[in-house]
Amino acid sequence: MTNINNEERQDMVTLEDKIAIGELIARFAHCSDYCDWDALATLYTPDVETEMEGIPLRFRGIDEQIEHAKVSEQQTEGKNRHYNYNLFVTEENGEVQANYMFTNVNAGHQPMAAKIVVSGRMRDTVVKTDGEWKIARRFVRFDQDVNVSA
């Protein structure tokens, strides 16, 4: 498993780190929404895991993260969009976390046809590996009661 107590970083997350972490979250949305699977894969640690509150479904490893994104792309005919905002970065007990709100939208094919699918909060545990921040764990808490399948 990826060392969350990252030895490469110092005791404090710098302003530059916070900017890089914010860009990591933004790159996730762009790569996922516009089907850049190769670039998306570079944003994760090899043993990344996504967990969703109240749902037994888990995505483990890069391949499962990419497959989930591909399923979302197919279900929305390429119109899946992630909007992430209100980001703040915390550091506790040797872990760095990106905390933010999200809205997932099916943009649709016609003006005025976009629909909000879900909204909620995400908490990504991020690590610095070879000078780059990567997502090691993602915890999703939805605002709605959802039943998600693979």
Secondary structure, DSSP 8 states (H G I E B T S, - for coil): ---SS-SSS-SS--HHHHHHHHHHHHHHHHHHHTT-HHHHHTTEEEEEEEEETTEEEEEEHHHHHHHHHHHHHHHTTT-EEEEEEEEEEEEETTEEEEEEEEEEEE--SSTT--EEEEEEEEEEEEEEETTEEEEEEEEEEESS------
